[in-house]
């Protein structure tokens, strides 16, 4: 009987660890995707601010964010430098990423 209980306990522990590791991997992938999306939104805003593309910088950043499934939480354009902050949900938890784009200082 104790061998069965030990086996069930070991199986439960293994399953719990597997689910935890899979969740952490999914969260890391989501964070990477959101970071790349923030970079793209900041670049689009900076390009629009410099005149390389047409449009209003923060509107361009919001458009890029929406295409990627995120929302634009912050957009600040100072000269040719654009700073954006995107938010997107990961399950029940919020996730955010920030990026800055423009000419070198």
N, C-alpha and C positions, 0 to 999 in steps of 0.2 A: 504494500500500500504506500509506503514512504517513497519508493522509487517512482511510482506514478505521480505523486504530488510534486516531487522534485522535477520530473520531466515536464509537467504542466507549467510549473513556475519558470523553468528555463525557457520554454516556448513562449510564454507570455512576456518575459523580459526581452527576448530576441525580437518579438513582434513590435514591442514598444520602441525599442531602439531603432528598428528599421523604419517605422513610421516617422519617428523624430528626425532621423537623418534625411529621409525623403522630403520632409517639410522644410528643413533647413536648406536643402539643395534648391527647392522650388523658390524659396524666399530670396536666395542669392541670385538666381536667374532673373527673378522679377526686378530686383534692385539694379542689376546690370542693364536690363532693358530700359528701365525708367531713367537711369543715368544717361544712356545713349540718346533717349528721346529728349531729355533736358538739353543736352549738347546741341542736338539738331534745332530745337526751338530757339536757343540762344543765338546760334549761327544765323538762323533765318531773321531774327530781330535785328542783329547787327548788320546783316547785309541790307536790310530795308532801311536802317538808319543811315548807312553810308551812301545809299542811292544805287547800290549795285542791283537791287531788285525793287520793284514798285510795291507800294502799300504802306500801311502804318505798322511800325515795328511790333508793337504788342499784339496787334490783331494777327500778324503773321505767326508770332509765337503761339498764340492761342489756337490757331488753325492747325499747326503742326502737332500741338499737344492733343487736340481733340482727335486727330487722325490716329494717334497712337493709343487712345483710350485713357488719357489723363486729362486733368484740368489745370489751367494756369492759375496758380495761387498768387504769384508775384511777378511783376514785370517792371523793371527799372531801366530806362535808357538814359545814359548820361554821355552826351556827345556821341561818339561812335561805339561806346561800350554798352552792351546789353547784358543784364543779369536777370535770370528767370528762375522761378521755383515752381516745380510741378508736383501735383499730388495725384495719387491713384491708390485705390484700395487693393489690399492683398488679403483675400478672405474677409475676416472681420477686422483686420488691422489696417490702419492707414500707412501709406508709404510716401515718402517725399524725396525729391532730388533737386539739387541746385546746380546751375551752370552759368558761366560767364564767357562772353565772346566779344572780340573786338581786336583792334590793333595792339601790338605789344606796347607795354608802357615805356 
